[in-house]
Amino acid sequence: MQLVESGGGSVQAGGSLRLSCQASQYIYMSYCIGWFRQAPGKEREGVATLDSGGKTTYADSVKGRFTISKAVTMDTIYLQMNNLTSDDTAMYFCAADDSQFYCSYGLVVSKYTSWGRGTQVTVSS
């Protein structure tokens, strides 16, 4: 499975960005899939997940500001990010756990087996 992220960029605090992640085959978007991020000098952390049933999970730090969704074509997922702060500055990755349709492990980074290369988000204050 190949995952390709796009949509990153530089934005001022309070602004918005929408990230996209396209899969090489649409069926892979039927699995548990999520967004993760890694800031310089920090460990990779989970941001949001979406399972085949439409259930979502969010990190506390992004609840109410970020929304994960899936295109009707089933080959792309999105991360709408609003009210961005400098703490959101990081490389953002999408990843899939292609062993299950439901995100049993939630935001646990190690459970996701297929990863994109990431897209950089920089928020200036």
Salt bridges, closest charged atoms under 4 A:
GLU45 OE2 - ARG37 NE 2.69
ASP60 OD1 - LYS63 NZ 3.12
ASP88 OD1 - ARG37 NH1 2.88
ASP88 OD2 - ARG65 NH1 2.77
